[in-house]
Amino acid sequence: MKPILKILISIIFIFILVCASGIFYLSRGLKQGSEIKANGIRISDLNDGIYNGKYNAGRWSNKLNVTVKEHKITKINIVDDVTFVKPGVSDELFSKVIEAQNTKVDAVSQATVTSKAYLKSIENALND
């Protein structure tokens, strides 16, 4: 076999391996993430303060701070975001949570698993 052909085959093999690894990484945990259920929260039981919550699940892992004043969620800040951030998702979702004063809200379209991961962080902050 000619050296140039060996090099070409090696490059093609490495390319296929990188693509397969990327697809595995991007899809790992997708099914479990889509099955996350929001259990809701009881705001009336909480004192004023900043509550820290996190959710660990691969690329959807995140950490949030949830501010509560007078038994209401007033602000949600991201401390450590998911791996692939889609602009506007967190703002839209956090607005829904603040308006509803609960995590039982609809996920943001085209960002279901990310939305559910944020909701679990909020629940973990306020229910722990």
Backbone as JSON Lines, residues from 0, in Angstrom:
{"i":0,"aa":"M","n":[0.85,-1.17,0.0],"ca":[0.0,0.0,0.0],"c":[0.9,1.23,0.0]}
{"i":1,"aa":"K","n":[0.5,2.2,-0.76],"ca":[1.28,3.43,-0.87],"c":[1.15,4.23,0.42]}
{"i":2,"aa":"P","n":[2.19,4.96,0.8],"ca":[2.16,5.74,2.04],"c":[1.03,6.78,2.06]}
{"i":3,"aa":"I","n":[0.75,7.39,0.93],"ca":[-0.31,8.41,0.89],"c":[-1.67,7.79,1.17]}
{"i":4,"aa":"L","n":[-1.89,6.56,0.7],"ca":[-3.14,5.86,0.94],"c":[-3.28,5.49,2.41]}
{"i":5,"aa":"K","n":[-2.19,5.07,3.03],"ca":[-2.21,4.76,4.46],"c":[-2.57,5.99,5.28]}
{"i":6,"aa":"I","n":[-1.99,7.11,4.92],"ca":[-2.27,8.36,5.63],"c":[-3.73,8.75,5.45]}
{"i":7,"aa":"L","n":[-4.24,8.63,4.25],"ca":[-5.64,8.97,3.97],"c":[-6.59,8.08,4.75]}
{"i":8,"aa":"I","n":[-6.32,6.79,4.78],"ca":[-7.16,5.85,5.54],"c":[-7.1,6.19,7.03]}
{"i":9,"aa":"S","n":[-5.93,6.51,7.54],"ca":[-5.78,6.89,8.95],"c":[-6.59,8.14,9.27]}
{"i":10,"aa":"I","n":[-6.54,9.12,8.39],"ca":[-7.29,10.37,8.61],"c":[-8.79,10.09,8.6]}
{"i":11,"aa":"I","n":[-9.25,9.28,7.67],"ca":[-10.67,8.94,7.61],"c":[-11.1,8.19,8.87]}
{"i":12,"aa":"F","n":[-10.27,7.24,9.32],"ca":[-10.58,6.49,10.54],"c":[-10.67,7.42,11.75]}
{"i":13,"aa":"I","n":[-9.74,8.33,11.9],"ca":[-9.74,9.27,13.02],"c":[-10.96,10.18,12.94]}
{"i":14,"aa":"F","n":[-11.31,10.63,11.76],"ca":[-12.5,11.48,11.58],"c":[-13.76,10.74,12.02]}
{"i":15,"aa":"I","n":[-13.91,9.49,11.6],"ca":[-15.08,8.69,11.98],"c":[-15.11,8.48,13.48]}
{"i":16,"aa":"L","n":[-13.98,8.22,14.08],"ca":[-13.9,8.01,15.53],"c":[-14.29,9.28,16.29]}
{"i":17,"aa":"V","n":[-13.82,10.42,15.84],"ca":[-14.16,11.7,16.49],"c":[-15.65,11.97,16.35]}
{"i":18,"aa":"C","n":[-16.21,11.76,15.18],"ca":[-17.65,11.98,14.97],"c":[-18.49,11.07,15.86]}
{"i":19,"aa":"A","n":[-18.12,9.79,15.92],"ca":[-18.87,8.84,16.75],"c":[-18.78,9.23,18.23]}
{"i":20,"aa":"S","n":[-17.61,9.64,18.66],"ca":[-17.45,10.08,20.06],"c":[-18.29,11.31,20.35]}
{"i":21,"aa":"G","n":[-18.34,12.24,19.43],"ca":[-19.14,13.45,19.6],"c":[-20.62,13.14,19.69]}
{"i":22,"aa":"I","n":[-21.09,12.26,18.84],"ca":[-22.5,11.87,18.87],"c":[-22.82,11.18,20.19]}
{"i":23,"aa":"F","n":[-21.94,10.31,20.65],"ca":[-22.15,9.64,21.93],"c":[-22.22,10.66,23.06]}
{"i":24,"aa":"Y","n":[-21.29,11.61,23.09],"ca":[-21.28,12.63,24.15],"c":[-22.54,13.48,24.13]}
{"i":25,"aa":"L","n":[-22.96,13.91,22.95],"ca":[-24.13,14.78,22.83],"c":[-25.43,14.07,23.19]}
{"i":26,"aa":"S","n":[-25.51,12.78,22.94],"ca":[-26.76,12.06,23.2],"c":[-26.78,11.33,24.53]}
{"i":27,"aa":"R","n":[-25.64,11.19,25.18],"ca":[-25.58,10.48,26.46],"c":[-26.43,11.21,27.5]}
{"i":28,"aa":"G","n":[-27.35,10.5,28.11],"ca":[-28.2,11.08,29.14],"c":[-29.44,11.78,28.61]}
{"i":29,"aa":"L","n":[-29.61,11.82,27.32],"ca":[-30.75,12.52,26.73],"c":[-32.08,11.88,27.14]}
{"i":30,"aa":"K","n":[-32.15,10.57,27.09],"ca":[-33.39,9.88,27.45],"c":[-33.73,10.11,28.93]}
{"i":31,"aa":"Q","n":[-32.73,9.93,29.82],"ca":[-32.98,10.14,31.24],"c":[-33.36,11.59,31.52]}
{"i":32,"aa":"G","n":[-32.71,12.51,30.84],"ca":[-33.0,13.93,31.03],"c":[-34.41,14.3,30.6]}
{"i":33,"aa":"S","n":[-34.89,13.68,29.54],"ca":[-36.24,13.99,29.07],"c":[-37.3,13.43,30.0]}
{"i":34,"aa":"E","n":[-36.93,12.49,30.86],"ca":[-37.87,11.87,31.8],"c":[-37.88,12.53,33.17]}
{"i":35,"aa":"I","n":[-37.08,13.57,33.37],"ca":[-37.05,14.27,34.66],"c":[-38.42,14.86,34.93]}
{"i":36,"aa":"K","n":[-38.89,14.7,36.13],"ca":[-40.19,15.25,36.53],"c":[-39.99,16.37,37.54]}
{"i":37,"aa":"A","n":[-40.7,17.47,37.34],"ca":[-40.69,18.57,38.3],"c":[-41.72,18.23,39.38]}
{"i":38,"aa":"N","n":[-41.28,18.21,40.62],"ca":[-42.15,17.85,41.74],"c":[-42.84,19.05,42.37]}
{"i":39,"aa":"G","n":[-42.35,20.23,42.05],"ca":[-42.92,21.43,42.63],"c":[-42.23,21.82,43.93]}
{"i":40,"aa":"I","n":[-42.55,22.99,44.41],"ca":[-41.94,23.52,45.63],"c":[-43.01,24.15,46.5]}
{"i":41,"aa":"R","n":[-42.68,24.32,47.78],"ca":[-43.59,25.0,48.71],"c":[-42.89,26.26,49.2]}
{"i":42,"aa":"I","n":[-43.14,27.33,48.53],"ca":[-42.52,28.62,48.83],"c":[-42.91,29.13,50.21]}
{"i":43,"aa":"S","n":[-44.13,28.86,50.65],"ca":[-44.62,29.39,51.93],"c":[-43.79,28.93,53.11]}
{"i":44,"aa":"D","n":[-43.06,27.82,52.96],"ca":[-42.24,27.29,54.06],"c":[-40.85,27.91,54.13]}
{"i":45,"aa":"L","n":[-40.49,28.75,53.16],"ca":[-39.12,29.25,53.07],"c":[-38.94,30.62,53.7]}
{"i":46,"aa":"N","n":[-37.79,30.79,54.34],"ca":[-37.4,32.1,54.87],"c":[-36.7,32.89,53.78]}
{"i":47,"aa":"D","n":[-36.6,34.2,53.98],"ca":[-35.86,35.04,53.04],"c":[-34.41,34.58,52.98]}
{"i":48,"aa":"G","n":[-33.84,34.67,51.8],"ca":[-32.43,34.31,51.65],"c":[-32.11,33.86,50.24]}
{"i":49,"aa":"I","n":[-30.86,33.49,50.09],"ca":[-30.39,32.96,48.8],"c":[-30.11,31.48,48.99]}
{"i":50,"aa":"Y","n":[-30.76,30.69,48.18],"ca":[-30.65,29.24,48.26],"c":[-29.84,28.74,47.07]}
{"i":51,"aa":"N","n":[-28.94,27.8,47.34],"ca":[-28.07,27.25,46.31],"c":[-28.56,25.87,45.92]}
{"i":52,"aa":"G","n":[-28.65,25.64,44.62],"ca":[-29.08,24.33,44.14],"c":[-28.25,23.89,42.96]}
{"i":53,"aa":"K","n":[-28.16,22.59,42.8],"ca":[-27.42,22.06,41.65],"c":[-28.08,20.8,41.17]}
{"i":54,"aa":"Y","n":[-27.77,20.47,39.93],"ca":[-28.23,19.24,39.31],"c":[-27.06,18.69,38.53]}
{"i":55,"aa":"N","n":[-26.71,17.43,38.79],"ca":[-25.56,16.81,38.13],"c":[-26.02,15.74,37.16]}
{"i":56,"aa":"A","n":[-25.79,16.0,35.89],"ca":[-26.15,15.03,34.85],"c":[-25.37,15.32,33.58]}
{"i":57,"aa":"G","n":[-24.09,15.05,33.6],"ca":[-23.28,15.24,32.4],"c":[-23.32,16.67,31.89]}
{"i":58,"aa":"R","n":[-23.61,16.81,30.62],"ca":[-23.57,18.14,30.02],"c":[-24.71,19.04,30.47]}
{"i":59,"aa":"W","n":[-25.69,18.49,31.21],"ca":[-26.8,19.3,31.72],"c":[-26.59,19.7,33.18]}
{"i":60,"aa":"S","n":[-25.43,19.4,33.73],"ca":[-25.14,19.8,35.11],"c":[-25.12,21.32,35.2]}
{"i":61,"aa":"N","n":[-25.67,21.84,36.29],"ca":[-25.7,23.28,36.48],"c":[-25.85,23.6,37.96]}
{"i":62,"aa":"K","n":[-25.5,24.85,38.32],"ca":[-25.66,25.34,39.69],"c":[-26.36,26.69,39.61]}
{"i":63,"aa":"L","n":[-27.32,26.89,40.53],"ca":[-28.09,28.12,40.54],"c":[-28.19,28.7,41.95]}
{"i":64,"aa":"N","n":[-28.43,29.99,42.01],"ca":[-28.8,30.66,43.25],"c":[-30.22,31.16,43.08]}
{"i":65,"aa":"V","n":[-31.07,30.87,44.05],"ca":[-32.47,31.3,44.01],"c":[-32.7,32.24,45.19]}
{"i":66,"aa":"T","n":[-33.13,33.46,44.87],"ca":[-33.38,34.45,45.92],"c":[-34.86,34.44,46.29]}
{"i":67,"aa":"V","n":[-35.13,34.34,47.6],"ca":[-36.49,34.34,48.12],"c":[-36.65,35.53,49.05]}
{"i":68,"aa":"K","n":[-37.7,36.33,48.81],"ca":[-38.05,37.46,49.68],"c":[-39.55,37.41,49.93]}
{"i":69,"aa":"E","n":[-39.92,37.49,51.19],"ca":[-41.33,37.48,51.59],"c":[-42.08,36.3,50.98]}
{"i":70,"aa":"H","n":[-41.48,35.14,51.07],"ca":[-42.06,33.88,50.58],"c":[-42.34,33.89,49.08]}
{"i":71,"aa":"K","n":[-41.5,34.6,48.33],"ca":[-41.62,34.62,46.87],"c":[-40.24,34.5,46.24]}
{"i":72,"aa":"I","n":[-40.18,33.77,45.15],"ca":[-38.95,33.72,44.37],"c":[-38.85,35.05,43.64]}
{"i":73,"aa":"T","n":[-37.76,35.78,43.87],"ca":[-37.61,37.08,43.23],"c":[-36.52,37.09,42.16]}
{"i":74,"aa":"K","n":[-35.59,36.13,42.24],"ca":[-34.48,36.13,41.28],"c":[-33.86,34.75,41.22]}
{"i":75,"aa":"I","n":[-33.41,34.38,40.04],"ca":[-32.68,33.12,39.84],"c":[-31.43,33.44,39.03]}
{"i":76,"aa":"N","n":[-30.27,33.11,39.59],"ca":[-29.0,33.38,38.92],"c":[-28.27,32.07,38.65]}
{"i":77,"aa":"I","n":[-27.66,32.0,37.5],"ca":[-26.84,30.84,37.15],"c":[-25.43,31.06,37.69]}
{"i":78,"aa":"V","n":[-24.95,30.08,38.44],"ca":[-23.58,30.1,38.95],"c":[-22.66,29.33,38.01]}
{"i":79,"aa":"D","n":[-23.12,28.16,37.6],"ca":[-22.35,27.3,36.68],"c":[-23.36,26.71,35.7]}
{"i":80,"aa":"D","n":[-23.25,27.11,34.44],"ca":[-24.27,26.78,33.45],"c":[-24.03,25.41,32.8]}
{"i":81,"aa":"V","n":[-25.03,24.93,32.07],"ca":[-24.93,23.7,31.3],"c":[-23.82,23.85,30.26]}
{"i":82,"aa":"T","n":[-23.38,22.74,29.72],"ca":[-22.26,22.77,28.78],"c":[-22.57,23.55,27.51]}
{"i":83,"aa":"F","n":[-23.71,23.29,26.9],"ca":[-24.08,23.98,25.67],"c":[-25.26,24.9,25.96]}
{"i":84,"aa":"V","n":[-24.98,26.17,26.07],"ca":[-25.99,27.16,26.43],"c":[-26.7,27.65,25.18]}
{"i":85,"aa":"K","n":[-28.02,27.63,25.23],"ca":[-28.83,28.17,24.13],"c":[-29.37,29.51,24.62]}
{"i":86,"aa":"P","n":[-29.0,30.6,23.94],"ca":[-29.4,31.94,24.4],"c":[-30.9,32.07,24.62]}
{"i":87,"aa":"G","n":[-31.25,32.67,25.74],"ca":[-32.64,32.97,26.04],"c":[-33.41,31.9,26.79]}
{"i":88,"aa":"V","n":[-32.9,30.67,26.81],"ca":[-33.62,29.58,27.46],"c":[-33.77,29.84,28.95]}
{"i":89,"aa":"S","n":[-32.68,30.15,29.61],"ca":[-32.75,30.36,31.06],"c":[-33.63,31.56,31.4]}
{"i":90,"aa":"D","n":[-33.5,32.65,30.67],"ca":[-34.33,33.83,30.94],"c":[-35.81,33.52,30.81]}
{"i":91,"aa":"E","n":[-36.18,32.82,29.74],"ca":[-37.59,32.47,29.51],"c":[-38.1,31.55,30.61]}
{"i":92,"aa":"L","n":[-37.31,30.52,30.93],"ca":[-37.74,29.56,31.93],"c":[-37.83,30.2,33.32]}
{"i":93,"aa":"F","n":[-36.82,30.98,33.68],"ca":[-36.82,31.59,35.01],"c":[-37.98,32.58,35.16]}
{"i":94,"aa":"S","n":[-38.35,33.27,34.09],"ca":[-39.51,34.16,34.12],"c":[-40.78,33.36,34.41]}
{"i":95,"aa":"K","n":[-40.91,32.2,33.79],"ca":[-42.07,31.34,34.04],"c":[-42.12,30.9,35.5]}
{"i":96,"aa":"V","n":[-40.97,30.5,36.03],"ca":[-40.91,30.03,37.42],"c":[-41.27,31.17,38.38]}
{"i":97,"aa":"I","n":[-40.72,32.34,38.14],"ca":[-41.0,33.49,39.02],"c":[-42.47,33.89,38.93]}
{"i":98,"aa":"E","n":[-43.03,33.84,37.74],"ca":[-44.45,34.18,37.58],"c":[-45.34,33.15,38.27]}
{"i":99,"aa":"A","n":[-45.04,31.86,38.11],"ca":[-45.85,30.79,38.7],"c":[-45.52,30.55,40.17]}
{"i":100,"aa":"Q","n":[-44.33,31.01,40.59],"ca":[-43.83,30.73,41.94],"c":[-43.8,29.22,42.2]}
{"i":101,"aa":"N","n":[-43.42,28.5,41.15],"ca":[-43.33,27.06,41.24],"c":[-42.49,26.54,40.08]}
{"i":102,"aa":"T","n":[-42.04,25.3,40.21],"ca":[-41.26,24.68,39.13],"c":[-42.14,23.84,38.21]}
{"i":103,"aa":"K","n":[-43.41,23.8,38.48],"ca":[-44.33,23.06,37.61],"c":[-44.77,23.99,36.48]}
{"i":104,"aa":"V","n":[-43.84,24.22,35.57],"ca":[-44.08,25.07,34.4],"c":[-43.65,24.29,33.16]}
{"i":105,"aa":"D","n":[-44.11,24.74,32.01],"ca":[-43.73,24.1,30.75],"c":[-42.27,24.38,30.44]}
{"i":106,"aa":"A","n":[-41.6,23.38,29.87],"ca":[-40.22,23.55,29.42],"c":[-40.19,24.5,28.23]}
{"i":107,"aa":"V","n":[-39.04,25.09,28.01],"ca":[-38.85,25.96,26.86],"c":[-38.74,25.08,25.62]}
{"i":108,"aa":"S","n":[-39.47,25.43,24.58],"ca":[-39.47,24.68,23.34],"c":[-38.05,24.56,22.77]}
{"i":109,"aa":"Q","n":[-37.72,23.39,22.3],"ca":[-36.41,23.08,21.72],"c":[-35.29,23.01,22.77]}
{"i":110,"aa":"A","n":[-35.65,23.04,24.05],"ca":[-34.65,22.95,25.12],"c":[-35.25,22.21,26.33]}
{"i":111,"aa":"T","n":[-35.93,21.11,26.05],"ca":[-36.65,20.39,27.09],"c":[-35.72,19.87,28.18]}
{"i":112,"aa":"V","n":[-34.67,19.18,27.82],"ca":[-33.79,18.59,28.83],"c":[-33.06,19.68,29.61]}
{"i":113,"aa":"T","n":[-32.61,20.71,28.93],"ca":[-31.96,21.83,29.63],"c":[-32.94,22.49,30.59]}
{"i":114,"aa":"S","n":[-34.17,22.71,30.16],"ca":[-35.18,23.3,31.03],"c":[-35.41,22.45,32.27]}
{"i":115,"aa":"K","n":[-35.54,21.15,32.07],"ca":[-35.78,20.25,33.19],"c":[-34.59,20.21,34.14]}
{"i":116,"aa":"A","n":[-33.39,20.32,33.61],"ca":[-32.2,20.35,34.46],"c":[-32.19,21.61,35.33]}
{"i":117,"aa":"Y","n":[-32.54,22.76,34.74],"ca":[-32.64,24.0,35.52],"c":[-33.72,23.87,36.6]}
{"i":118,"aa":"L","n":[-34.87,23.31,36.23],"ca":[-35.97,23.16,37.19],"c":[-35.56,22.28,38.36]}
{"i":119,"aa":"K","n":[-34.81,21.21,38.1],"ca":[-34.35,20.35,39.19],"c":[-33.37,21.09,40.09]}
{"i":120,"aa":"S","n":[-32.53,21.95,39.53],"ca":[-31.62,22.74,40.36],"c":[-32.4,23.67,41.28]}
{"i":121,"aa":"I","n":[-33.44,24.28,40.74],"ca":[-34.28,25.17,41.54],"c":[-34.95,24.37,42.66]}
{"i":122,"aa":"E","n":[-35.52,23.24,42.32],"ca":[-36.14,22.39,43.34],"c":[-35.14,21.94,44.38]}
{"i":123,"aa":"N","n":[-33.97,21.54,43.94],"ca":[-32.93,21.1,44.88],"c":[-32.52,22.23,45.82]}
{"i":124,"aa":"A","n":[-32.5,23.44,45.31],"ca":[-32.15,24.59,46.16],"c":[-33.23,24.82,47.22]}
{"i":125,"aa":"L","n":[-34.47,24.76,46.82],"ca":[-35.55,25.16,47.71],"c":[-36.14,24.01,48.53]}
{"i":126,"aa":"N","n":[-35.9,22.79,48.13],"ca":[-36.46,21.65,48.87],"c":[-35.46,20.97,49.8]}
{"i":127,"aa":"D","n":[-34.21,21.37,49.74],"ca":[-33.19,20.74,50.62],"c":[-33.15,21.39,51.99]}
